[in-house]
C-alpha cells in the first residue's frame, strides 16, 4: 500500500476490501516506528552453494501417498462427459482427455494456487494421477466442451486442494 496512492478512492465501491485495507493501514502506522523483532542478518545458507534446480528440489519432495486420490474415476467421467445432446452426436470433433490434462496441468495448478494457496508442486502428483487414469479409461471430450471442462477441472481441483488445506488429505474422509 503506497500511502501516496488513492487506494481509499479505488476501493470505495468495495466496503469489505476497504475495511481490510484500512485495518492494514492502521497496523502499518502502528509498526512504522518499531524496530524489527528479528535483526539477525546471518544467512542460513549461501545461495551460491545451492546446486539443485527448483524442479530437482521438488522432485525430491516426498508427497505422502496416502493423500493422493486413488478412486476418482467417476469424477473424471462426469467432468469429461458431453455437456449437451448436440455435443454428444457421432462425428463431433473429439479431443484426448489425458492430452488436455497434460497440456493444462501447470495452468490448472497455478489457478488453484492463486485461490487456495496450495503449492502447485503438491497438486502435480494429483494431476499426474488424473492423467494416468484418464489415459487408462481412454477418456475423450467434445472439443466444443473444452472451456466448460476446464472450468469443471479447476473447480474440482480447488475442492481437492481445500480438502488438503482443512483435512490434510485431498480426499475428505
Secondary structure in CASP SS format (residue, H / E / C, confidence):
PFRMAT SS
TARGET T0000
AUTHOR 0000-0000-0000
METHOD secondary structure of the structure
MODEL  1
X C 1.00
X C 1.00
X C 1.00
X C 1.00
X C 1.00
X C 1.00
X H 1.00
X H 1.00
X H 1.00
X H 1.00
X C 1.00
X C 1.00
X C 1.00
X C 1.00
X H 1.00
X H 1.00
X H 1.00
X H 1.00
X H 1.00
X H 1.00
X H 1.00
X H 1.00
X H 1.00
X H 1.00
X H 1.00
X H 1.00
X H 1.00
X H 1.00
X H 1.00
X H 1.00
X H 1.00
X C 1.00
X C 1.00
X C 1.00
X C 1.00
X C 1.00
X C 1.00
X C 1.00
X C 1.00
X C 1.00
X C 1.00
X C 1.00
X C 1.00
X C 1.00
X C 1.00
X C 1.00
X H 1.00
X H 1.00
X H 1.00
X C 1.00
X C 1.00
X C 1.00
X C 1.00
X H 1.00
X H 1.00
X H 1.00
X H 1.00
X H 1.00
X H 1.00
X H 1.00
X C 1.00
X C 1.00
X C 1.00
X C 1.00
X H 1.00
X H 1.00
X H 1.00
X C 1.00
X C 1.00
X C 1.00
X C 1.00
X C 1.00
X H 1.00
X H 1.00
X H 1.00
X H 1.00
X H 1.00
X H 1.00
X H 1.00
X H 1.00
X C 1.00
X C 1.00
X C 1.00
X C 1.00
X H 1.00
X H 1.00
X H 1.00
X H 1.00
X C 1.00
X C 1.00
X C 1.00
X C 1.00
X C 1.00
X E 1.00
X E 1.00
X E 1.00
X H 1.00
X H 1.00
X H 1.00
X H 1.00
X H 1.00
X H 1.00
X H 1.00
X H 1.00
X H 1.00
X H 1.00
X H 1.00
X H 1.00
X H 1.00
X H 1.00
X H 1.00
X H 1.00
X H 1.00
X H 1.00
X H 1.00
X H 1.00
X C 1.00
X C 1.00
X C 1.00
X H 1.00
X H 1.00
X H 1.00
X H 1.00
X H 1.00
X H 1.00
X H 1.00
X H 1.00
X H 1.00
X H 1.00
X H 1.00
X H 1.00
X H 1.00
X H 1.00
X H 1.00
X H 1.00
X H 1.00
X C 1.00
X C 1.00
X C 1.00
X E 1.00
X E 1.00
X E 1.00
X H 1.00
X H 1.00
X H 1.00
X H 1.00
X H 1.00
X H 1.00
X H 1.00
X H 1.00
X H 1.00
X H 1.00
X H 1.00
X H 1.00
X H 1.00
X H 1.00
X H 1.00
X H 1.00
X H 1.00
X H 1.00
X H 1.00
X H 1.00
X H 1.00
X H 1.00
X H 1.00
X H 1.00
X H 1.00
X C 1.00
X C 1.00
X C 1.00
X C 1.00
X C 1.00
X C 1.00
END
